[in-house]
Amino acid sequence: MEGLNYKNRGEGMGIKVYNTMTRQKEDFVTIEPGVVRMYVCGPTVYNYFHIGNARTFIVFDTIRRYLEYRGYKVNFIQNFTDIDDKMIKRANEEGVTVKDVAEKYIAEYYKDADALNLKRATVNPRATEYIDEIINFVKDLVDKGYAYVVDGDVYFDTTKFKEYGKLSHQSIEDLEAGARIEVDERKRNPMDFALWKAKKEGEPAWESPWGEGRPGWHIECSTMACTLLGETIDIHGGGADLVFPHHENEIAQSEARNGKPFARYWMHAAYLNVNNQKMSKSLNNFFTAREILEKYDAEVIRMFMLSGHYRNPINFSIDLLEQAKAGLERIYNSISNLEHVIDVSKYENLKEEEKEFSNKLVEYKNRFIEVMDDDFNTADAISVIFDMVRDINSNISVESSKEIARKALDMIRDLGSPLAILQKSTKENLDEEIERLIQERQKARKEKNYALADKIRDELKQRGIILEDTPQGVRWKRI
């Protein structure tokens, strides 16, 4: 494609990222040129993931894809929390082991994630695979005086980490006042959190210097991120609900142990509401991703989820999903028209009068990259695609060249690729009999035998094929 080539330009590409830590957009500069070390908090695998989770997963999948689109190599880690209170509760309810619950719901996660076209992570580490590393991490914190042991439990002393609260931009006093803290008189300070939990009856446990027990939630992610990506990573992401306490605690324990920044950029996807209310089972507005996938194509769901900026809350409703579906269909109609032009046009090479529009397609790509470079603004990126499609529809017909139609089709696919949409072909292979009937109908119409033409049309309709007579020729689709 002629024009400005944004790909593979290495470091300093002009991407800006909003950093939750600094509350401002910053130039994106990686630790290692051309490589992104990215850790995104994954699911606790005790149930199917819900549509709020799906939004976060789709957002960070898109960010990862866009960074790859811009030429970066992305080492993308998304963990499975496979040991925690919810999992133990579910295992006891079902009369199985915690490992059984984990195996079941990790498999179910992959089914739904694959259905949503989420690209597989470089590694999906499980907390239980890193017990030795977790124990060493906790031991280092105890040795450095940042953690203390009480009856086999190990707690992080938040007062020892002077910057505690810097991600949520609150002091320890403010956090204490606003948090629901479980009273535990064994803790030195109300905000101290568990790094290691002593064994209780009926719970899985591992040997440690403090007796049998299991890891706390926060220590898992710090350990896996450090082990797989290094002591300082480029991007740490997750849902907005993780800013405090999870990510705040990750920062405290990681930086206390390693003495260096844990992550350069902290990114958080905002909440998803349902019919303008917070999603909850008590309000009967709780949906799993699987329930929505049964009714809507993954591209529709992705289109909807990306139609708002990731830092803005979005409202989920069937009406809004239908709007996303209609918008996607408009773009696919344009793809269908372009595929038709490529099939039937008499002109192979770019015409002189089409060169200006060919350059204009590149301008749309530059606009797309400009808005995506600005903190991954998918809402504006989708608007650019719609503008381009309207322009394509006005400028390309069966009288256009195959080459300009291919350029336009390639550009739609190119801009859709980091969003993981618009990659399907609208062409289908009709079996020979249906193809023959369509040709017979065309022949009957040419001979003005309209009764036969109508009869064939009705027969095709009974077989689930609808014909449309358009200025570009006969088109068909399945009912």
C-alpha atoms as one frame of an Amber mdcrd trajectory, in Angstrom:
protein
   0.000   0.000   0.000   1.387   3.416  -0.955   1.805   6.190   1.570   3.053
   6.336   5.121   4.063   2.947   6.462   3.648   2.940  10.231   4.656  -0.649
  10.828   7.975  -1.903  12.116   9.301   1.507  13.072  10.793   0.212  16.316
  10.903   2.305  19.481   9.448   5.801  19.730   6.472   5.075  17.499   4.353
   7.792  19.066   2.001   5.592  21.097   0.665   7.246  24.240  -0.669   5.267
  27.189  -2.750   6.506  30.102  -0.952   5.416  33.274  -3.189   4.881  36.309
  -0.138   5.528  38.484   0.511   9.061  37.172  -3.065   9.765  36.007  -1.853
  11.072  32.702  -0.966   9.926  29.207   2.690   9.102  28.737   4.885   8.245
  25.773   5.106   4.480  25.489   8.734   3.408  25.782   9.545  -0.213  26.527
  12.369  -1.590  28.640  13.714  -3.542  25.683  13.291  -1.850  22.285  10.620
  -3.534  20.194   9.538  -5.931  22.958   6.583  -5.542  25.354   6.458  -7.431
  28.647   2.774  -7.460  29.541   0.977  -9.057  32.477  -2.822  -9.055  32.720
  -4.683 -10.492  35.686  -6.728 -13.473  34.581  -9.715 -15.279  36.071 -10.166
 -17.164  39.302 -11.257 -20.456  37.784 -14.249 -21.467  39.885 -17.007 -20.573
  37.394 -17.681 -19.401  33.829 -16.453 -15.855  33.267 -19.081 -13.115  32.972
 -19.474 -10.293  30.449 -17.686  -7.828  32.721 -14.646 -10.121  32.649 -15.135
 -10.473  28.897 -14.817  -6.728  28.428 -11.486  -6.663  30.270 -10.189  -9.686
  28.346 -11.251  -8.189  24.981  -9.712  -4.796  25.840  -6.294  -6.226  26.665
  -6.430  -8.692  23.787  -6.994  -5.699  21.485  -4.166  -3.698  23.077  -1.857
  -6.667  22.633  -2.962  -7.150  18.996  -2.484  -3.463  18.237   1.022  -3.428
  19.701   1.812  -6.431  17.492   0.211  -4.636  14.525   2.644  -1.778  15.176
   5.585  -4.123  15.049   6.217  -5.006  18.677   6.867  -8.509  19.930   4.506
  -8.921  22.904   5.252 -11.396  25.678   1.702 -11.630  27.051   1.142 -13.370
  30.389  -2.354 -13.958  31.791  -2.607 -16.046  34.933  -5.139 -18.480  36.305
  -5.803 -18.151  40.035  -6.364 -21.827  40.823  -6.258 -21.707  44.617  -8.307
 -19.300  46.734 -11.331 -19.153  49.076 -13.939 -19.207  46.274 -12.370 -22.269
  44.712 -12.233 -24.108  48.034 -15.906 -23.259  48.622 -16.893 -24.512  45.142
 -14.898 -27.733  45.579 -16.603 -28.432  48.919 -20.042 -27.736  47.401 -19.412
 -30.141  44.535 -17.631 -32.771  46.606 -14.509 -32.672  44.436 -10.931 -31.441
  44.825  -9.854 -27.859  44.179  -7.697 -29.223  41.360 -10.799 -30.785  39.770
 -12.589 -27.430  39.884  -9.564 -25.710  38.336  -9.222 -28.235  35.511 -12.917
 -27.983  34.675 -13.131 -24.201  34.566  -9.780 -23.639  32.859 -11.085 -25.849
  30.041 -14.352 -23.872  30.020 -12.386 -20.584  30.002 -10.520 -21.650  26.871
 -13.788 -22.597  25.136 -15.297 -19.172  25.736 -12.050 -17.258  25.168 -11.481
 -19.031  21.851 -15.101 -18.342  20.873 -14.491 -14.618  21.554 -11.381 -14.814
  19.370  -9.082 -13.973  22.281  -5.541 -14.720  21.229  -3.915 -17.338  23.453
  -1.466 -15.899  25.972   2.252 -16.538  25.605   1.886 -18.329  28.941  -1.143
 -18.943  31.180   0.600 -19.710  34.468  -1.303 -21.297  37.360  -0.600 -20.195
  40.915  -0.193 -23.794  42.098   2.666 -24.291  39.602   4.705 -21.550  41.323
   4.492 -22.538  45.003   8.279 -22.776  45.447   8.786 -19.354  43.860   5.990
 -17.882  46.013   7.545 -19.282  49.193  10.940 -17.793  48.239   9.297 -14.437
  47.493   7.571 -14.390  50.902  10.757 -15.535  52.653  12.658 -12.599  51.116
  10.016 -10.164  52.421  10.259 -11.658  55.928  14.057 -11.488  55.804  13.964
  -7.844  54.704  11.614  -6.908  57.544   8.595  -6.148  55.346   6.604  -9.164
  56.542   5.930 -10.905  59.834   4.722 -14.337  60.937   1.747 -14.993  63.249
   0.677 -18.594  63.985   1.747 -19.845  60.559   0.223 -16.878  58.694   2.551
 -14.368  57.055   1.436 -10.740  56.684   2.890  -7.824  54.754   3.488  -4.801
  56.993   2.040  -1.909  54.966   3.563   0.736  57.233   7.047  -0.414  56.231
   6.365   0.408  52.558   6.262   4.197  52.631   4.615   4.569  49.217   1.654
   2.318  50.022  -1.439   3.790  48.364   0.391   5.440  45.460  -1.596   3.617
  42.750  -5.009   4.433  44.237  -3.672   7.888  45.232  -4.685   7.561  48.856
  -2.836   7.503  52.140  -3.007   4.488  54.448  -5.328   6.529  56.708  -7.698
   7.249  53.812  -7.624   3.624  52.718  -8.388   2.405  56.236 -11.334   4.794
  56.487 -12.803   3.733  53.132 -12.108   0.008  53.126 -14.104  -2.854  54.551
 -11.422  -4.449  56.664 -11.840  -7.822  58.258 -10.899  -7.338  61.902  -7.949
  -9.514  62.831  -6.282  -8.589  66.108  -3.206 -10.607  65.134  -2.325  -8.070
  62.431  -0.093  -5.159  63.401  -2.045  -2.751  61.193  -5.567  -2.923  59.733
  -4.307  -2.660  56.123  -1.735  -5.455  56.422  -2.510  -8.324  54.046  -1.821
 -12.044  53.954   1.103 -13.351  51.935   0.786 -16.914  53.222  -2.192 -18.537
  54.956  -1.823 -21.303  57.538  -3.618 -24.536  56.711  -7.256 -24.955  57.742
  -9.169 -28.217  57.897 -10.222 -29.450  54.449  -7.996 -27.051  52.495  -5.125
 -27.869  50.132  -1.757 -27.023  51.672   1.946 -27.011  50.895   4.987 -27.256
  53.159   6.690 -23.938  53.962   9.140 -22.492  56.519   6.061 -21.319  58.491
   4.230 -24.635  58.435   1.705 -26.065  56.003  -0.391 -23.496  54.194  -1.231
 -21.837  50.902  -0.442 -18.538  49.183  -2.470 -15.366  49.570  -4.089 -13.951
  46.430  -1.863 -10.909  45.840   1.476 -12.707  46.105   0.576 -15.057  43.247
   0.582 -12.388  40.529   3.723 -10.649  41.783   5.608 -13.942  41.778   4.445
 -15.109  38.351   5.044 -11.713  36.741   8.538 -11.482  38.228   9.434 -15.082
  37.329   8.171 -14.932  33.747   8.813 -11.303  32.774  11.400  -9.851  35.159
  11.469  -7.572  38.183  10.217  -4.594  36.139   7.655  -5.123  33.389   6.232
  -2.766  30.766   2.459  -3.081  31.217   0.395  -4.456  34.067  -3.319  -4.529
  33.343  -6.673  -5.632  34.659 -10.149  -4.422  35.514 -10.679  -1.159  37.392
 -11.846  -3.173  40.416  -8.275  -4.443  40.851  -6.638  -1.049  41.464  -7.220
  -1.518  45.191  -6.394  -3.696  46.945  -4.954  -6.206  44.476  -2.644  -4.066
  42.365  -1.799  -1.772  45.261  -0.640  -4.805  47.222   1.239  -6.240  44.260
   3.213  -2.996  43.988   4.022  -2.916  47.706   5.321  -6.475  47.958   7.133
  -6.432  44.585   8.902  -3.128  45.064   9.700  -3.882  48.712  11.399  -7.102
  47.675  13.105  -5.981  44.456  13.845  -2.327  45.185  12.745  -1.163  41.730
   9.493  -0.159  39.982   7.214  -3.136  39.370   5.574  -1.868  36.170   6.136
   1.130  33.918   2.486   1.475  32.900  -0.607   0.518  34.888  -3.703   0.113
  32.714  -7.256  -0.548  33.857 -10.452  -1.276  31.931 -13.551   0.429  33.321
 -16.700  -1.269  34.565 -19.490  -2.739  32.475 -23.031  -2.026  33.674 -26.160
  -3.873  32.565 -29.173  -1.734  31.637 -27.515   1.132  33.529 -27.177  -0.883
  36.729 -24.240  -2.652  38.291 -24.275  -6.301  37.267 -25.258  -8.619  40.107
 -27.062 -11.905  40.550 -29.466 -10.303  43.060 -30.703  -7.883  40.362 -31.102
 -10.757  37.901 -28.916  -8.933  35.374 -25.893 -11.220  35.545 -24.770 -12.804
  32.268 -21.913 -15.132  31.481 -19.997 -14.655  28.257 -21.236 -18.080  27.182
 -24.890 -17.027  27.468 -24.297 -14.059  25.175 -22.196 -16.110  22.743 -25.172
 -18.438  22.288 -27.146 -15.512  20.827 -24.550 -13.273  19.193 -21.499 -13.778
  17.020 -18.152 -13.031  18.653 -17.511 -10.161  16.227 -20.746  -8.487  17.346
 -19.687  -8.792  20.987 -16.203  -7.443  20.239 -17.674  -4.598  18.173 -19.918
  -3.660  21.082 -17.190  -3.951  23.733 -14.790  -1.803  21.701 -17.367   0.854
  20.786 -16.480   2.775  23.942 -13.038   3.826  25.159 -11.634   1.223  27.529
 -11.288   3.741  30.385 -14.968   4.714  30.186 -17.707   2.553  31.720 -20.022
   1.059  29.108 -23.634  -0.002  29.394 -24.628  -3.466  28.223 -28.086  -3.993
  26.765 -29.660  -6.069  24.019 -30.534  -2.871  22.118 -26.889  -1.815  22.084
 -25.803  -5.289  20.984 -28.310  -5.098  18.138 -26.879  -1.722  17.132 -23.395
  -3.245  17.050 -24.746  -6.136  14.969 -26.371  -3.752  12.477 -23.176  -1.712
  12.180 -21.102  -4.814  11.571 -23.557  -5.984   8.916 -23.199  -2.646   7.086
 -19.456  -3.160   6.874 -19.856  -6.766   5.762 -22.280  -5.631   3.050 -19.480
  -3.420   1.763 -17.076  -6.381   1.911 -19.608  -8.424  -0.046 -19.860  -5.685
  -2.703 -16.080  -5.512  -3.015 -15.807  -9.293  -3.370 -18.469  -9.082  -6.082
 -16.565  -6.350  -7.960 -13.384  -8.438  -7.795 -15.333 -11.348  -9.326 -17.166
  -9.505 -12.141 -15.257  -6.335 -13.047 -13.980  -6.113 -16.624 -11.064  -3.950
 -15.516  -8.013  -5.552 -13.917  -5.577  -2.720 -13.192  -5.991   0.555 -11.333
  -7.542   3.248 -13.501  -5.964   6.695 -13.628  -9.006   8.281 -11.963  -8.819
   5.731  -9.109  -5.315   6.704  -7.955  -6.586   9.575  -5.831  -8.985   7.276
  -3.989  -6.228   4.691  -3.554  -4.175   7.345  -1.738  -7.240   8.305   0.291
  -7.449   4.729   1.627  -3.962   5.185   3.034  -5.109   8.407   4.704  -7.821
   6.407   6.489  -5.155   4.010   7.729  -3.104   6.929   9.027  -6.175   8.308
  10.822  -6.864   4.879  12.328  -3.310   4.617  13.623  -3.409   8.167  14.937
  -6.451   7.492  17.148  -5.270   4.046  18.235  -1.863   5.492  19.131  -3.732
   7.855  21.454  -4.272   5.410  24.330  -5.874   2.710  22.167  -9.026   4.677
  21.318 -11.041   1.877  19.735 -14.241   3.962  19.688 -12.699   6.515  17.333
 -10.922   3.759  15.403 -14.276   2.111  14.622 -15.620   5.517  13.528 -12.700
   5.802  11.082 -13.600   2.382   9.636 -17.245   3.454   9.168 -16.143   6.680
   7.448 -13.889   4.708   5.128 -16.623   2.200   4.301 -19.068   4.990   3.403
 -16.408   6.417   1.094 -15.754   2.998  -0.443 -19.462   2.472  -1.079 -19.651
   5.845  -2.888 -16.548   5.336  -4.986 -16.422   1.660  -5.965 -18.917  -0.168
  -8.193 -18.871  -2.909 -10.842 -17.392  -0.310 -13.196 -14.349   0.006 -10.935
 -11.160  -1.981 -11.380 -10.457  -5.215  -9.571  -7.281  -3.603  -8.207  -9.030
  -0.721  -6.416 -11.598  -3.164  -5.018  -8.791  -5.375  -3.707  -7.030  -2.378
  -2.160 -10.241  -1.319  -0.430 -10.970  -4.847   0.780  -7.395  -5.277   2.018
  -7.648  -1.994   3.915 -10.897  -2.972   5.655  -9.294  -6.247   6.702  -6.071
  -4.482   7.732  -7.832  -2.001  10.029 -10.111  -4.691  11.406  -7.248  -7.037
  12.257  -6.088  -5.471  15.572  -9.737  -5.369  16.666 -10.124  -9.034  15.590
 -13.131  -8.237  13.399 -13.898  -8.030   9.653 -11.711 -10.962   8.628 -14.438
 -13.243   7.238 -15.330 -13.649   3.595 -18.977 -13.232   2.604 -18.525 -15.733
  -0.202 -19.926 -19.207   0.206 -19.637 -22.155  -2.116 -23.046 -23.076  -3.441
 -23.457 -26.657  -4.471 -23.671 -27.291  -8.168 -27.440 -27.714  -8.276 -28.172
 -24.352  -6.651 -25.598 -22.686  -8.902 -27.301 -24.269 -11.903 -30.731 -23.020
 -10.771 -29.452 -19.461 -10.400 -28.015 -19.597 -13.910 -31.298 -21.018 -15.278
 -33.219 -18.173 -13.650 -30.869 -15.627 -15.200 -31.413 -17.231 -18.608 -35.225
 -17.241 -18.120 -35.196 -13.528 -17.187 -33.109 -12.721 -20.245 -35.643 -14.575
 -22.406 -38.471 -12.728 -20.575 -39.818 -16.045 -19.242 -40.740 -14.452 -15.915
 -43.008 -17.311 -14.797 -40.079 -19.736 -14.888 -37.785 -17.179 -13.270 -40.253
 -16.708 -10.394 -40.721 -20.451 -10.016 -36.943 -20.976  -9.681 -36.739 -18.086
  -7.228 -39.467 -19.688  -5.064 -37.732 -23.058  -5.217 -34.454 -21.514  -4.045
 -36.288 -19.745  -1.251 -37.643 -23.099  -0.053 -34.018 -24.286   0.086 -33.083
 -21.311   2.245 -31.555 -19.135  -0.495 -32.839 -15.592  -1.098 -31.933 -13.845
  -4.356 -31.584 -10.088  -4.656 -31.525  -8.318  -8.022 -29.141  -5.372  -7.616
 -27.520  -2.915 -10.057 -24.345  -4.932  -9.554 -26.078  -8.141 -10.602 -27.818
 -11.014  -8.796 -26.842 -11.401  -5.160 -27.855 -14.185  -2.780 -27.836 -14.938
   0.895 -28.980 -17.711   3.179 -32.125 -17.241   5.263
